[in-house]
Amino acid sequence: MGVKERAMDKPKIVFLNQYAGPLFRELTEDLVTEFGIGHLYTGHVHEINQTYDARLKIIPCPDQETSSGFSRIFSWFKYVLVVLPKLFTKSPMLFIVSNPPIIPWVGFVLKWLTKQRYVILIYDLYPEMLIRFAGLKVNGIVANIWRKLNQLAFENADAVLTIGDYMARQAETMFDPARTKLGRTAVIPTWADTNLIKPLAKEENWFAKQHQQVEKMTVLYAGTLGLKHNVTAMVHAAPALRHLTDVHLLFIGRGARYEYIKEFIASNELQNVTLLPFQEEKVMPYSLTTGDVAVIAVDRGGEGVYVPGKTTYYMAAGAALLVLSASKNEVTDWVEKFQCGIVVDPDDVDGFVRAVERFNHDREFLALCKQNSRAAALKYFDRKVCSAQFIDILKEIGLE
């Protein structure tokens, strides 16, 4: 291989994301299509190993561990230690995702040592996640040091991007966005490929047929069943919804709450609930469109520190939204703005039951919510719409 060929293989963008899913793979594909060769260092290879662009090279790294808090944090450092030596070969741009949340600090270190340029995309905001969900002291030594390191990483970035307005405002309590090259915090929401995820009649949907949902109004939760995803109201509403024989609750996912849901179904002998594990990526166009009503769970304290990633997929599928949230956030704003669903407190089981009953009894309201969801996805959350915003930001800061 000659020098010219080796230069051509050098990545234009290096992506760092320990837990990259299909959505992020789509973004990397769109960016390499625009800018050239890219390398993605991720531990989550099994879910994204179907790349459709030869210019994107996916490089396996230590995956995120979720069996305990200690194992999760240990896996963060394993990932950093593996990728760090590979990053001293300077690339035109380092695209850092806050996963693991300590990886943005690497951007600052590399800029200090090699003048490496980088951007940061915040999916989950730390240390706030640990403060709100793991008992980390608000003004303790760890939290204060973490915020200081975040400030250094954020303010030395070419650009800081988030996926929601509430998250941007929370992040800006830690740094001054005017100090970045972009001069502001850019907000680009998560998206869905609306050509791939689109409404599908249940009579034509093999997944709906396989799980006996064709004649049902399906209330769907698909995603991580973790501690920050409070689906308690949905679980506990099931016994009170037994009288609605044409309504079925469908859970798809894994996480800390999975066994609890499984045991609750068994102990209450619930026939109106189905619990399934995560499905392969190729099943999503069928599993998500099985849901007439999609449940979005934002646990108390989650406002401003994360945005449920499946929301825009549900909207692309044309599902009405039933949002479990205690206060305002990006998703509750979308429900209000686009008139596409109902918001219920996460602990309000009776409110959840009433919401399901309204969707079931008022089918015109349900149809309007579903129609509005799909329309908003096409206009605001389509893959092409959102990836174009990323491309514009990278061009604005000088990537060619």
N, C-alpha and C positions, 0 to 999 in steps of 0.2 A: 504494500500500500504506500503510495507516494505522499509527499508532504501536502500537496493540494487536496488529495482525497481525505487525509486525516483532518485537515482544517474544515472540510465540508461536513465532517461528522461531529464536529464540536457543537454542543448545544447552544442555541440562542437563548433559551430559557431553561432554568433548572427549577423544578417544582418539588417542594417539601410538604408532604402531607402523610402522616403516619397511618391515618384511617380513611384513605380516599375511597369514596364510593362511586357509583355510576355517574352521578351528577358532576362530580369533580373531574372524572375522566372525560366527560363530554366537554367541559371547559378547556382542559388541556388540549384536546383534539382541535377545538376551534382556534386556540391561540397558536398552536404550531402550524395550522393551516395558514394563518395570517403572517406569522413572524419567522417560521423556520423550525429546525430541529429542536426537540425538547426532551429532557430526561425527567422522569417522575420517580422519586424515591418514596416508596410506600411499603407498609407492612401488610396491607390489606389486598394483596394481589389476587387472591382467589375470587373476589367479587368483581374485579375490573380487568380480568385477563383477556377480554375480548376487545382489543383496540382495533379501530378501523383505519388508522393512519400510520403508515410505516415510519413517519418522521417522529413519532412519539415512542420513546423507549421506556418501558416500565421496569424499574430496578427494585427487586425484593429487599426489604429491610425488616428489622424486628417489628412484629405487629403489636398493637395495643392489647394489654392484658386487662381483663375485667373481673377476674375472680375475687379480687379484694382491692381495697384502696392502696395497700402497700405494693401489690403486684402491678397495679396500674402506673403508679409513680415510678417504680423500678423500670417498667417498660419504656417510659418516656426517656429516661437517661440512656437506656440501651440503644434506642433509636438515634439519639443525638450523637453518641459515641461512635456509632457505625457510619453515619453520614458525614460527620464533621471532617474527617481526613479527605473525603472525596471532594470537598468544596473549596479547597485551597487553589484548585485550578480555576481561575477566575472566569466567569461567564458574563455575557452582557447584562443578564438580569436573573436575580434569584426571586422566585415567587414562593413566599412562605405563608403557609396556612397555620393558624393557631392550634395545631394538632400534631404533636403534643404542645401544650401551652408554654413550654419553656423554649421552644425552637425559635421564636422571634428574637431572643437574646443572641442567638448565633449570628443573626443578621448584623447586629451591632458590632459584635466581635470581628466578623469578617470585614466589615467596612473600616473598622479601626486598623486592622492589620493589612488588608489588601485593597482597600477602597472599593470593595465589592458593592454594587448597587443592588437594592432589594425593595420589594413591596411586601406588605403584610395584609393578609385577608383574615379577619377575625370571624370565626364561626361560633366560638364559645369564649366568653370573657372571664379570664382569671386575673387575680385570685378571687373575684366575686363569686364564682361557682363554688369554690371551697368554703367561702364564708357563709353562703346561703344554704348549702346542702351538706357540708361536712364539718361544720362547727369551728372552722378556723376563725380566730379572733380578728375582729374588724381592724383594730389598731395594734395588733400584735407585731412582733419583730418580723415574722415570716411575711405577713401581708404587706407591711411597709417596705421591706426589701424588694418584694415581688413588684410592687407598684413602681418603685424607683427603676428597677431593671426594665419594666415595661416602658416607662417614660423614655429611657435612653434608646430602646429599640424602636419605639414608635416615632420619636422626633427625628431620628437619623434615617428613617425610611424615605424612599422617594415618594411613596404613597401608602396610606393606611385606608383599607376598605373594610366595611362591615356589611352585614346582610339585612340590617334594619335600622330605622331612625332611633328607636329607643336604645338600641345597643350602641349606636354612634354617640348619643348623648352621655351614656354611662362611661364609655371609653374615654371621652373627652374630659372626664374628671381626673384622668391620670396623665394627660399630656396636652400640649398645645399644637393642634393640627396646622397652625400657621407656620410652624417650624419645619414641616415636611416640604419636600420639593413641590408637591401638588398644592399645598397651601390650604387644604381642607380635608375633612374626612369624607370619603366617597361612599355612598350607600347604594349597593346593587343587590337586589333581592335574590333569593334562590329561585330556580326556574325549573321548568319541565319541558321536555321535547313534546310539543303539542301535536306533532305529526305521529309520534309513537304512542303517547298516552292520550286517548281521545274517547269520547262516549261510545259505548258499544251495547246494543240491545242484549239483554240477558238470554234471550232465545238463541242468540248467535254466539254466546260466550261459553266456551267449554268449561271454564273454571266455575262459573255460576251454576252450570248444570251438574258438574261433579259434586258440588257441595249443597245441592238442593236449594238454591237461592232464586231460581227463576220466578217462582210465584210469591216470593217474600219481598218486604221492604227491608233491605239489609243495612244495618248500622255497623259500620266498619271501623276498626282501629287497626292500622298496619304500621309497624315500626318498633322501635326499642321499647320494651316493657321495663324500663329502668326506674330507679328511685326518683328521678326528676320528672318522670312522666306519670302523673297521678291519674290513673284511670279507675280509681276506687268507685266513683259515682256510677260509671258504666257497669262495673262488675256488680255492685250492690243493687242496681236498678233491675237486673235481670229477673229476680223473683216477682217483682211488681209488674213486669211486662208480660208475664206468662199468659194473661188473658187475651193478649193481641196475637192471635195465632198466625197472622200474616206478617209478623215482625220477627226478625232474627238478628242476634248480636254476633258479630264475627271478629275475633281477635287473630291477628297474624303478627308474630314477632317472637323475640326472646329477650331475656333480661331478668333482673332481680325479682320482678313481680310475677313472672311466668308460673312458678310453682304455686304461688298463692291463688292465682286465678284458676289453675287446674284443680286444686283442692276445693275451692269454693264451688266450682261447677259440680264436682262429684258429691260433695256433702249436701248440696241443695237439690241434687238430681235434676239439674236444669237441662231441658231439652231444647231451649230456645237460644243456646249459646254454643258456638263452635270455637275451639282454640287450636290454631295451627302454628307450626314453626315458621321461621323466615322462608320465603319462597325464592327461587332463582330469579335473577334479573329478567330473564326472558318471559317470566310469568306475569310481571307487573302490568302489562297492558290489559290483562284479563282479571287479575286479582283486584286491582284498584277500581276497575269499572264495574265490579260486582257490587260495590257500595253505593247505595242511594244516598245515605247520610254518612259523612266521614267525621270521626271524632278526633279533635286536636286537643292534646293535653299540655297545658302550661302550668306547671306546679307553682305553688306559692313561692315567691322569691325568684322565679325564673324570668320575670319581666326585665328586659334590658340586658340579660346576660346570654340568652340564646333564643333562637327562633326555630320552632319545629320544622325540620327540613321537608317533611312529606306534604306540607300544606299545599304547595303549588302543584304537586303531583295530583292530589285530590281534586284541585280546581280544574286542572287540565282534563281529568277524567269526567268532569261534569257532575261532581257530587255536591250536595248541600253540606254546609259545615256546621258541626255542633262543637263549639269551642268550650273547653273546661278551663276557666281562668278566673282568678280572683280580682284582677285589676287590668287596666288597659295595657295593651302591648301591640305589636305589629299585627298579629292575627285578628285581635278584636277590632282593630281599626279597619282591616280589610272587610270583615263581616259587615260593619256599619257602612263603609264607603260603597261596597259593591252589592249590598243587600242580598247576601248569599247564605244566610244561616241564622243561628241562635247562639248566644253566649250564656253559659251557666257556671255558677261557682263550682269548683272542683269537688267540694264536699256536700253539694246540694243534690242528694239522690232524688228527692221528690221533684226538683227542678229538671233533672235529667229525664225523669219519667214523663213529665208534662211536655217537654220539648219533643220527645219521640212521639208521644200521642198527637201533638199538633201536626208534625210532619205526616203522620199516618192518616189522620182524619182530614186534613186540608191538603189534598193532593195538588191543588192549583198552587198553593204556597210552596210546596216541595218542588214542583216543576219549575217555578220561577227562580227559586234559589239555585237549582241545578243549572239552569240556563245562564244565570248571572255569573256563576262560578266559572263556567267555561269561557264566557265572553271576556272576563277579567284576565284569565290565564292567557288568552290569545293576545290581548292588548298590552299587558304589563309583564307577564311572567313566562313568556315564550323563550325557549333556548336562544333563538337568534337575536331577540330583543336584548336579552341580558348579556350575552357574550359580546355583542357589539359595544355595549357600555364598557366592558373590560378592555376591549381593544382600543377604544377611544382614550381611556385613561392611560394605558401604556404608551400610546402615541403622544399624548399630551406631556408625559414626562421624558419623552425623547427616545423611546425604543423604536428602532426601525426594522 
